[in-house]
Amino acid sequence: MGVVVPVLFALLAAFSNALATVLQRRAALSVPQTRGFRAGLVADLARRPVWLGGMLAVVVAGAGQAAALATGPLSLVQPLFVLELPLALLLASLMTRRGLPAALWAAVAAVVCGLGLALVAAAPSGEDTHVSAARWLPALAVCAAAAVLSAGAGLRRPPGKARAGCLGAATAVCYALTAALLKDAMQALDTGGAAGFLTAWQTYAFAAAGVCAVLLLEHAMQGGPLVASQPALTLGDATVSLLLGVLLYREHLRAGWWLLPQVLGVALVVVGVLTLARRGFDLRTGR
């Protein structure tokens, strides 16, 4: 029961995020590309119903993610969001009424099986419900620096794979940090009620990190092909979240011979994600 509840909420959030990705990318590709960071991009997108539908899906995903993080370890919940990519491609294929070729079905199977194998072998467990400022400060500083450097590197490049990959990596860091902060904010809600939630600095920090993630995501999707941005986003979010779970919340992963199936599972996920991103549908044309 302790694992089932957060997993179900995480799967709901992953599905909603996949739907949001499909809708937001379709909207992002309908506006002209820009070389720099343009705050007005969101204003342009807000006039498109498909983008508003994507944002509604983001809200549902956020609620599911909050419930998952409140009931389970960060290192269990966030890696499940790797499923967003195969779910997004399945949704895209339904919207474009085009079936997935056998190679993509094999990649979907690799992601699902690899993720399941890695999580069962790692068996994330245990968590420190109180994260001290001494642990938060260096984590915030490192994540902020990584996001700024990655975004800066991407924005200095013209539209293409390098730009999309860098912006995708920056988005991944912001998403992982948002999840870590949200988990702490949910702990404040559990112990102090609404007043504790509204007075906790983590509440406003995760909101700020989430806004940065959304802005970076829009520019990553607009800045280049999914083959570059999606692997950086998908794999980066899972990796950084796993590190934050272990370092901030003192979550435990099985070691010893369990590392072998964990490595095998991760390898399957990486191969599957790269294949899906490289051969997946272009959401503009359905090919």
C-alpha positions as CSV (number, residue, x, y, z in Angstrom):
1,M,0.0,0.0,0.0
2,G,2.9,2.3,0.8
3,V,4.3,2.0,-2.7
4,V,1.0,1.6,-4.7
5,V,-0.5,5.0,-3.8
6,P,2.5,7.2,-4.8
7,V,3.0,5.1,-7.9
8,L,-0.6,5.5,-9.0
9,F,-0.5,9.3,-8.4
10,A,2.8,9.5,-10.3
11,L,1.4,7.6,-13.3
12,L,-1.6,10.0,-13.4
13,A,0.8,13.0,-13.3
14,A,3.0,11.4,-16.0
15,F,0.0,10.9,-18.3
16,S,-1.2,14.5,-17.7
17,N,2.3,15.8,-18.4
18,A,2.5,13.8,-21.6
19,L,-0.8,15.3,-22.8
20,A,0.5,18.7,-21.9
21,T,3.7,18.1,-23.8
22,V,1.8,17.2,-27.0
23,L,-0.6,20.2,-26.8
24,Q,2.1,22.7,-25.8
25,R,4.5,21.6,-28.5
26,R,1.8,21.9,-31.1
27,A,1.1,25.4,-29.8
28,A,4.8,26.4,-29.6
29,L,5.5,25.3,-33.2
30,S,2.7,27.6,-34.3
31,V,4.6,30.8,-33.4
32,P,7.7,32.2,-35.0
33,Q,11.1,31.0,-33.7
34,T,13.3,33.5,-31.9
35,R,17.0,33.5,-31.1
36,G,16.7,34.9,-27.6
37,F,14.6,34.4,-24.5
38,R,11.3,36.2,-25.2
39,A,8.9,36.6,-22.3
40,G,6.2,37.6,-24.8
41,L,6.2,34.0,-26.1
42,V,3.8,32.9,-23.3
43,A,1.5,35.8,-24.1
44,D,1.4,34.7,-27.8
45,L,0.8,31.1,-26.7
46,A,-2.0,32.1,-24.3
47,R,-4.2,33.1,-27.3
48,R,-4.1,29.6,-28.6
49,P,-6.8,27.2,-27.1
50,V,-4.5,24.2,-27.6
51,W,-1.9,25.8,-25.3
52,L,-4.5,26.5,-22.7
53,G,-5.6,22.9,-22.8
54,G,-2.0,21.9,-22.2
55,M,-1.7,24.2,-19.2
56,L,-4.9,22.6,-17.7
57,A,-3.2,19.3,-18.1
58,V,-0.1,20.8,-16.3
59,V,-2.4,21.7,-13.4
60,V,-3.8,18.2,-13.2
61,A,-0.2,16.8,-13.4
62,G,0.9,19.1,-10.6
63,A,-1.9,17.9,-8.3
64,G,-1.0,14.3,-9.0
65,Q,2.7,14.9,-8.5
66,A,2.0,16.7,-5.2
67,A,0.0,13.7,-3.9
68,A,2.7,11.3,-5.1
69,L,5.5,13.2,-3.4
70,A,3.5,13.5,-0.2
71,T,3.1,9.8,0.0
72,G,6.3,8.4,-1.5
73,P,10.1,9.0,-1.9
74,L,11.4,11.5,-4.4
75,S,13.7,8.9,-5.9
76,L,10.6,6.6,-6.6
77,V,8.2,9.2,-7.8
78,Q,10.3,11.3,-10.2
79,P,11.9,8.5,-12.2
80,L,8.4,7.4,-13.2
81,F,8.0,10.6,-15.2
82,V,10.3,8.9,-17.7
83,L,7.1,7.4,-19.0
84,E,6.0,10.8,-20.2
85,L,7.9,10.3,-23.5
86,P,6.3,7.0,-24.6
87,L,2.9,8.3,-23.4
88,A,3.4,11.5,-25.4
89,L,4.2,9.6,-28.5
90,L,1.2,7.3,-28.1
91,L,-1.0,10.3,-27.6
92,A,0.5,12.0,-30.6
93,S,-0.1,8.9,-32.7
94,L,-3.8,8.9,-31.7
95,M,-4.2,12.6,-32.5
96,T,-2.6,12.2,-35.9
97,R,-4.3,8.8,-36.5
98,R,-1.0,7.2,-37.4
99,G,0.1,3.9,-35.9
100,L,3.5,3.5,-34.3
101,P,6.0,1.3,-36.2
102,A,7.4,-1.8,-34.7
103,A,10.7,-0.2,-33.8
104,L,8.9,2.4,-31.7
105,W,6.8,-0.2,-29.9
106,A,10.0,-2.0,-29.1
107,A,11.4,1.3,-27.7
108,V,8.3,1.8,-25.6
109,A,8.7,-1.7,-24.2
110,A,12.4,-1.0,-23.4
111,V,11.5,2.1,-21.4
112,V,8.7,0.5,-19.5
113,C,10.6,-2.7,-18.7
114,G,13.8,-0.9,-18.0
115,L,12.2,1.5,-15.6
116,G,10.4,-1.3,-13.8
117,L,13.5,-3.3,-13.5
118,A,15.6,-0.4,-12.2
119,L,13.0,0.7,-9.6
120,V,12.4,-2.8,-8.3
121,A,16.1,-3.4,-8.0
122,A,16.8,0.0,-6.4
123,A,13.7,-0.2,-4.1
124,P,13.9,3.4,-3.0
125,S,12.9,3.7,0.7
126,G,13.2,5.8,3.8
127,E,13.3,9.5,3.9
128,D,14.2,12.4,6.2
129,T,11.0,14.4,6.5
130,H,13.0,17.4,7.7
131,V,15.6,18.9,5.4
132,S,17.8,21.4,7.1
133,A,18.9,24.7,5.6
134,A,22.5,23.4,5.6
135,R,21.4,20.8,3.0
136,W,19.0,23.1,1.1
137,L,21.4,26.0,0.5
138,P,24.1,24.1,-1.5
139,A,21.5,22.1,-3.4
140,L,19.7,25.4,-4.4
141,A,23.0,27.0,-5.4
142,V,24.2,24.1,-7.5
143,C,20.8,23.6,-9.3
144,A,20.5,27.3,-10.0
145,A,24.0,27.5,-11.4
146,A,23.4,24.4,-13.5
147,A,20.1,25.8,-14.9
148,V,21.6,29.2,-15.7
149,L,24.7,27.9,-17.3
150,S,22.7,25.4,-19.4
151,A,20.1,27.9,-20.5
152,G,22.8,30.5,-21.3
153,A,24.7,28.0,-23.4
154,G,21.5,27.2,-25.3
155,L,20.4,30.7,-25.9
156,R,23.8,31.6,-27.4
157,R,23.2,29.0,-30.1
158,P,21.0,29.3,-33.2
159,P,17.8,27.1,-33.3
160,G,18.9,23.4,-33.6
161,K,19.9,20.4,-31.7
162,A,22.5,22.1,-29.5
163,R,20.1,24.9,-28.4
164,A,17.2,22.4,-27.7
165,G,19.5,20.1,-25.8
166,C,20.9,22.8,-23.5
167,L,17.5,24.2,-22.8
168,G,16.1,20.8,-22.2
169,A,18.8,20.1,-19.7
170,A,18.1,23.4,-17.9
171,T,14.4,22.6,-17.9
172,A,15.2,19.2,-16.3
173,V,17.1,20.8,-13.5
174,C,14.3,23.1,-12.8
175,Y,11.7,20.3,-12.8
176,A,13.7,18.2,-10.4
177,L,14.3,21.1,-8.1
178,T,10.6,22.0,-8.2
179,A,9.7,18.4,-7.2
180,A,12.2,18.5,-4.3
181,L,10.8,21.8,-3.0
182,L,7.2,20.7,-3.5
183,K,7.9,17.6,-1.4
184,D,9.1,19.8,1.4
185,A,6.1,22.1,1.0
186,M,3.7,19.2,1.3
187,Q,5.5,18.2,4.5
188,A,4.8,21.7,5.8
189,L,1.1,21.3,4.8
190,D,0.9,17.9,6.6
191,T,2.4,19.2,9.8
192,G,1.2,22.8,9.9
193,G,-2.0,22.8,7.7
194,A,-2.8,25.6,5.3
195,A,-1.1,28.1,7.5
196,G,2.1,26.1,7.6
197,F,2.0,25.6,3.8
198,L,1.4,29.3,3.0
199,T,4.2,30.5,5.4
200,A,6.8,27.9,4.2
201,W,9.5,29.4,2.0
202,Q,9.5,26.1,0.1
203,T,6.0,26.9,-1.2
204,Y,7.1,30.1,-3.0
205,A,10.4,28.6,-4.0
206,F,8.8,25.6,-5.8
207,A,6.3,28.0,-7.5
208,A,9.2,30.2,-8.8
209,A,11.2,27.1,-9.9
210,G,8.0,25.8,-11.6
211,V,7.5,29.0,-13.5
212,C,11.1,28.9,-14.7
213,A,10.7,25.3,-15.8
214,V,7.6,26.2,-17.9
215,L,9.3,29.1,-19.6
216,L,12.4,27.1,-20.3
217,L,10.3,24.2,-21.6
218,E,8.5,26.4,-24.1
219,H,11.8,27.7,-25.5
220,A,13.3,24.2,-25.5
221,M,10.4,22.9,-27.6
222,Q,10.5,25.8,-29.9
223,G,14.3,25.9,-30.1
224,G,14.9,22.6,-31.9
225,P,13.9,19.0,-32.5
226,L,12.6,16.7,-29.9
227,V,15.5,14.3,-30.6
228,A,17.7,16.8,-28.7
229,S,15.4,18.4,-26.0
230,Q,13.4,15.3,-24.9
231,P,16.2,13.0,-23.9
232,A,17.9,15.8,-22.0
233,L,14.7,16.7,-20.3
234,T,13.5,13.1,-19.6
235,L,16.7,11.6,-18.4
236,G,18.0,14.8,-16.8
237,D,14.9,15.1,-14.6
238,A,15.1,11.5,-13.4
239,T,18.9,11.7,-12.7
240,V,18.8,15.1,-10.8
241,S,15.7,14.0,-8.8
242,L,17.4,10.8,-7.8
243,L,20.4,12.7,-6.6
244,L,18.3,15.2,-4.7
245,G,16.3,12.4,-3.1
246,V,19.5,10.8,-1.8
247,L,21.3,13.9,-0.8
248,L,18.5,16.0,0.6
249,Y,16.0,13.5,1.9
250,R,18.5,10.7,2.8
251,E,16.5,8.2,0.8
252,H,18.1,4.8,0.4
253,L,18.7,2.6,-2.7
254,R,19.8,-1.0,-2.6
255,A,23.5,-1.6,-3.4
256,G,25.6,-4.7,-3.8
257,W,24.6,-7.1,-6.5
258,W,21.4,-5.1,-6.9
259,L,23.4,-2.6,-8.9
260,L,23.6,-5.0,-11.8
261,P,19.9,-5.1,-12.6
262,Q,19.7,-1.3,-11.9
263,V,22.4,-0.6,-14.5
264,L,20.7,-2.9,-17.0
265,G,17.4,-1.2,-16.4
266,V,18.9,2.2,-16.8
267,A,20.6,1.1,-20.0
268,L,17.2,-0.1,-21.4
269,V,15.6,3.2,-20.5
270,V,18.4,5.3,-22.1
271,V,18.3,3.2,-25.4
272,G,14.5,3.4,-25.4
273,V,14.3,7.1,-24.8
274,L,16.9,7.9,-27.4
275,T,15.1,5.7,-30.0
276,L,11.8,7.3,-29.2
277,A,13.2,10.8,-29.5
278,R,15.1,10.1,-32.7
279,R,12.4,8.2,-34.5
280,G,9.3,9.5,-32.8
281,F,6.6,11.5,-34.5
282,D,7.0,15.1,-35.4
283,L,4.0,16.6,-33.9
284,R,3.6,19.0,-36.8
285,T,3.4,16.5,-39.5
286,G,2.7,13.2,-37.8
287,R,5.8,11.6,-39.2
